[in-house]
Amino acid sequence: MANEDQVKGKAKEVGGKLKEEAGDAANKEDMKNEGQADQAEGKVQKGVGDAKDKLSD
């Protein structure tokens, strides 16, 4: 079962991808960069959740 960090991290990744694509489509480099940053942050948070999950096993 996924823990809170895994869920929030994945959601942030998906939201970041959508923001990146919207920025690309609108030709807004700042929005595209924010989306990429959100994706990276989400991956880190998901990684923390994965680590917590492994430690609890």
N, CA, C and O atoms as CSV, one atom per row, in Angstrom:
chain,resi,resn,atom,element,x,y,z
A,1,MET,N,N,0.841,-1.181,0.000
A,1,MET,CA,C,0.000,0.000,0.000
A,1,MET,C,C,0.886,1.244,0.000
A,1,MET,O,O,1.900,1.291,0.697
A,2,ALA,N,N,0.508,2.224,-0.765
A,2,ALA,CA,C,1.294,3.449,-0.898
A,2,ALA,C,C,1.124,4.321,0.339
A,2,ALA,O,O,0.032,4.433,0.895
A,3,ASN,N,N,2.238,4.943,0.760
A,3,ASN,CA,C,2.143,5.864,1.885
A,3,ASN,C,C,1.929,7.288,1.368
A,3,ASN,O,O,1.936,7.530,0.162
A,4,GLU,N,N,1.740,8.209,2.287
A,4,GLU,CA,C,1.385,9.586,1.929
A,4,GLU,C,C,2.449,10.252,1.043
A,4,GLU,O,O,2.110,10.951,0.088
A,5,ASP,N,N,3.724,10.040,1.356
A,5,ASP,CA,C,4.785,10.649,0.554
A,5,ASP,C,C,4.796,10.101,-0.869
A,5,ASP,O,O,5.035,10.848,-1.818
A,6,GLN,N,N,4.543,8.823,-1.022
A,6,GLN,CA,C,4.508,8.233,-2.357
A,6,GLN,C,C,3.369,8.830,-3.181
A,6,GLN,O,O,3.555,9.163,-4.352
A,7,VAL,N,N,2.220,8.962,-2.585
A,7,VAL,CA,C,1.041,9.490,-3.283
A,7,VAL,C,C,1.232,10.964,-3.640
A,7,VAL,O,O,0.996,11.368,-4.778
A,8,LYS,N,N,1.663,11.766,-2.660
A,8,LYS,CA,C,1.865,13.190,-2.912
A,8,LYS,C,C,2.982,13.413,-3.928
A,8,LYS,O,O,2.883,14.296,-4.779
A,9,GLY,N,N,4.043,12.615,-3.839
A,9,GLY,CA,C,5.142,12.748,-4.781
A,9,GLY,C,C,4.712,12.444,-6.201
A,9,GLY,O,O,5.058,13.174,-7.130
A,10,LYS,N,N,3.959,11.372,-6.373
A,10,LYS,CA,C,3.478,11.007,-7.709
A,10,LYS,C,C,2.528,12.067,-8.250
A,10,LYS,O,O,2.572,12.400,-9.434
A,11,ALA,N,N,1.671,12.596,-7.385
A,11,ALA,CA,C,0.742,13.646,-7.815
A,11,ALA,C,C,1.507,14.895,-8.259
A,11,ALA,O,O,1.142,15.535,-9.245
A,12,LYS,N,N,2.565,15.234,-7.529
A,12,LYS,CA,C,3.361,16.407,-7.893
A,12,LYS,C,C,4.082,16.175,-9.215
A,12,LYS,O,O,4.212,17.092,-10.025
A,13,GLU,N,N,4.553,14.939,-9.433
A,13,GLU,CA,C,5.188,14.608,-10.717
A,13,GLU,C,C,4.211,14.802,-11.878
A,13,GLU,O,O,4.543,15.431,-12.882
A,14,VAL,N,N,3.021,14.261,-11.729
A,14,VAL,CA,C,2.015,14.344,-12.792
A,14,VAL,C,C,1.616,15.803,-13.036
A,14,VAL,O,O,1.526,16.245,-14.181
A,15,GLY,N,N,1.381,16.537,-11.956
A,15,GLY,CA,C,1.039,17.950,-12.095
A,15,GLY,C,C,2.154,18.738,-12.756
A,15,GLY,O,O,1.899,19.630,-13.565
A,16,GLY,N,N,3.384,18.408,-12.411
A,16,GLY,CA,C,4.527,19.078,-13.017
A,16,GLY,C,C,4.636,18.787,-14.500
A,16,GLY,O,O,4.980,19.666,-15.290
A,17,LYS,N,N,4.345,17.559,-14.874
A,17,LYS,CA,C,4.386,17.188,-16.295
A,17,LYS,C,C,3.330,17.968,-17.069
A,17,LYS,O,O,3.594,18.463,-18.165
A,18,LEU,N,N,2.138,18.074,-16.499
A,18,LEU,CA,C,1.076,18.838,-17.152
A,18,LEU,C,C,1.454,20.309,-17.281
A,18,LEU,O,O,1.213,20.930,-18.316
A,19,LYS,N,N,2.054,20.867,-16.216
A,19,LYS,CA,C,2.471,22.266,-16.251
A,19,LYS,C,C,3.566,22.474,-17.293
A,19,LYS,O,O,3.561,23.470,-18.017
A,20,GLU,N,N,4.502,21.534,-17.364
A,20,GLU,CA,C,5.575,21.622,-18.358
A,20,GLU,C,C,5.001,21.616,-19.773
A,20,GLU,O,O,5.395,22.427,-20.610
A,21,GLU,N,N,4.079,20.710,-20.034
A,21,GLU,CA,C,3.480,20.613,-21.363
A,21,GLU,C,C,2.645,21.852,-21.697
A,21,GLU,O,O,2.642,22.311,-22.840
A,22,ALA,N,N,1.939,22.391,-20.700
A,22,ALA,CA,C,1.161,23.610,-20.928
A,22,ALA,C,C,2.087,24.783,-21.239
A,22,ALA,O,O,1.802,25.589,-22.125
A,23,GLY,N,N,3.182,24.872,-20.514
A,23,GLY,CA,C,4.154,25.926,-20.769
A,23,GLY,C,C,4.783,25.801,-22.136
A,23,GLY,O,O,5.034,26.798,-22.813
A,24,ASP,N,N,5.034,24.578,-22.535
A,24,ASP,CA,C,5.599,24.328,-23.869
A,24,ASP,C,C,4.600,24.744,-24.947
A,24,ASP,O,O,4.966,25.401,-25.922
A,25,ALA,N,N,3.346,24.361,-24.766
A,25,ALA,CA,C,2.318,24.677,-25.755
A,25,ALA,C,C,2.068,26.187,-25.838
A,25,ALA,O,O,1.809,26.723,-26.916
A,26,ALA,N,N,2.150,26.863,-24.694
A,26,ALA,CA,C,1.904,28.305,-24.659
A,26,ALA,C,C,3.176,29.109,-24.912
A,26,ALA,O,O,3.154,30.340,-24.910
A,27,ASN,N,N,4.268,28.411,-25.127
A,27,ASN,CA,C,5.568,29.048,-25.361
A,27,ASN,C,C,5.967,29.933,-24.177
A,27,ASN,O,O,6.481,31.038,-24.352
A,28,LYS,N,N,5.716,29.416,-22.962
A,28,LYS,CA,C,6.072,30.125,-21.727
A,28,LYS,C,C,7.167,29.331,-21.024
A,28,LYS,O,O,6.905,28.330,-20.357
A,29,GLU,N,N,8.378,29.795,-21.187
A,29,GLU,CA,C,9.543,29.080,-20.659
A,29,GLU,C,C,9.517,28.984,-19.135
A,29,GLU,O,O,9.930,27.968,-18.576
A,30,ASP,N,N,9.034,30.034,-18.451
A,30,ASP,CA,C,8.999,30.000,-16.991
A,30,ASP,C,C,8.039,28.927,-16.477
A,30,ASP,O,O,8.344,28.243,-15.500
A,31,MET,N,N,6.895,28.776,-17.117
A,31,MET,CA,C,5.938,27.751,-16.717
A,31,MET,C,C,6.513,26.359,-16.984
A,31,MET,O,O,6.353,25.444,-16.177
A,32,LYS,N,N,7.170,26.218,-18.106
A,32,LYS,CA,C,7.799,24.943,-18.461
A,32,LYS,C,C,8.849,24.572,-17.412
A,32,LYS,O,O,8.918,23.424,-16.975
A,33,ASN,N,N,9.665,25.550,-17.010
A,33,ASN,CA,C,10.698,25.302,-16.000
A,33,ASN,C,C,10.097,24.969,-14.638
A,33,ASN,O,O,10.616,24.111,-13.925
A,34,GLU,N,N,9.009,25.640,-14.274
A,34,GLU,CA,C,8.325,25.329,-13.015
A,34,GLU,C,C,7.812,23.892,-13.031
A,34,GLU,O,O,7.909,23.183,-12.029
A,35,GLY,N,N,7.274,23.471,-14.155
A,35,GLY,CA,C,6.785,22.097,-14.281
A,35,GLY,C,C,7.902,21.086,-14.118
A,35,GLY,O,O,7.718,20.052,-13.476
A,36,GLN,N,N,9.054,21.376,-14.691
A,36,GLN,CA,C,10.199,20.471,-14.553
A,36,GLN,C,C,10.675,20.418,-13.103
A,36,GLN,O,O,11.042,19.354,-12.603
A,37,ALA,N,N,10.668,21.568,-12.434
A,37,ALA,CA,C,11.060,21.611,-11.023
A,37,ALA,C,C,10.064,20.831,-10.164
A,37,ALA,O,O,10.466,20.108,-9.252
A,38,ASP,N,N,8.781,20.972,-10.450
A,38,ASP,CA,C,7.759,20.228,-9.710
A,38,ASP,C,C,7.946,18.721,-9.895
A,38,ASP,O,O,7.796,17.948,-8.949
A,39,GLN,N,N,8.270,18.319,-11.108
A,39,GLN,CA,C,8.503,16.896,-11.367
A,39,GLN,C,C,9.685,16.375,-10.546
A,39,GLN,O,O,9.616,15.292,-9.965
A,40,ALA,N,N,10.753,17.145,-10.505
A,40,ALA,CA,C,11.926,16.734,-9.740
A,40,ALA,C,C,11.602,16.639,-8.254
A,40,ALA,O,O,12.005,15.688,-7.584
A,41,GLU,N,N,10.874,17.623,-7.745
A,41,GLU,CA,C,10.475,17.615,-6.340
A,41,GLU,C,C,9.582,16.410,-6.038
A,41,GLU,O,O,9.719,15.769,-4.995
A,42,GLY,N,N,8.682,16.115,-6.947
A,42,GLY,CA,C,7.798,14.962,-6.770
A,42,GLY,C,C,8.559,13.647,-6.755
A,42,GLY,O,O,8.235,12.744,-5.984
A,43,LYS,N,N,9.574,13.540,-7.610
A,43,LYS,CA,C,10.387,12.313,-7.635
A,43,LYS,C,C,11.124,12.124,-6.324
A,43,LYS,O,O,11.231,11.008,-5.817
A,44,VAL,N,N,11.640,13.236,-5.769
A,44,VAL,CA,C,12.339,13.151,-4.483
A,44,VAL,C,C,11.368,12.731,-3.386
A,44,VAL,O,O,11.681,11.855,-2.580
A,45,GLN,N,N,10.198,13.348,-3.355
A,45,GLN,CA,C,9.217,13.012,-2.324
A,45,GLN,C,C,8.771,11.560,-2.456
A,45,GLN,O,O,8.610,10.867,-1.451
A,46,LYS,N,N,8.572,11.099,-3.675
A,46,LYS,CA,C,8.192,9.705,-3.891
A,46,LYS,C,C,9.322,8.782,-3.426
A,46,LYS,O,O,9.068,7.727,-2.846
A,47,GLY,N,N,10.566,9.185,-3.683
A,47,GLY,CA,C,11.707,8.401,-3.233
A,47,GLY,C,C,11.766,8.296,-1.720
A,47,GLY,O,O,12.102,7.242,-1.179
A,48,VAL,N,N,11.439,9.386,-1.036
A,48,VAL,CA,C,11.385,9.361,0.426
A,48,VAL,C,C,10.310,8.372,0.873
A,48,VAL,O,O,10.525,7.582,1.792
A,49,GLY,N,N,9.167,8.423,0.223
A,49,GLY,CA,C,8.089,7.488,0.554
A,49,GLY,C,C,8.480,6.039,0.289
A,49,GLY,O,O,8.143,5.145,1.065
A,50,ASP,N,N,9.193,5.815,-0.814
A,50,ASP,CA,C,9.662,4.457,-1.118
A,50,ASP,C,C,10.615,3.965,-0.036
A,50,ASP,O,O,10.550,2.810,0.385
A,51,ALA,N,N,11.511,4.863,0.413
A,51,ALA,CA,C,12.467,4.495,1.461
A,51,ALA,C,C,11.756,4.169,2.773
A,51,ALA,O,O,12.090,3.197,3.450
A,52,LYS,N,N,10.772,4.997,3.118
A,52,LYS,CA,C,9.990,4.730,4.336
A,52,LYS,C,C,9.287,3.385,4.241
A,52,LYS,O,O,9.217,2.636,5.216
A,53,ASP,N,N,8.767,3.089,3.052
A,53,ASP,CA,C,8.063,1.833,2.838
A,53,ASP,C,C,9.002,0.647,3.034
A,53,ASP,O,O,8.629,-0.350,3.654
A,54,LYS,N,N,10.217,0.756,2.506
A,54,LYS,CA,C,11.187,-0.340,2.647
A,54,LYS,C,C,11.627,-0.511,4.087
A,54,LYS,O,O,11.830,-1.633,4.551
A,55,LEU,N,N,11.776,0.602,4.796
A,55,LEU,CA,C,12.190,0.526,6.202
A,55,LEU,C,C,11.119,-0.102,7.077
A,55,LEU,O,O,11.433,-0.753,8.073
A,56,SER,N,N,9.868,0.085,6.716
A,56,SER,CA,C,8.787,-0.470,7.529
A,56,SER,C,C,8.569,-1.962,7.278
A,56,SER,O,O,7.885,-2.629,8.054
A,57,ASP,N,N,9.146,-2.482,6.198
A,57,ASP,CA,C,8.986,-3.923,5.890
A,57,ASP,C,C,9.824,-4.807,6.739
A,57,ASP,O,O,9.785,-6.028,6.585
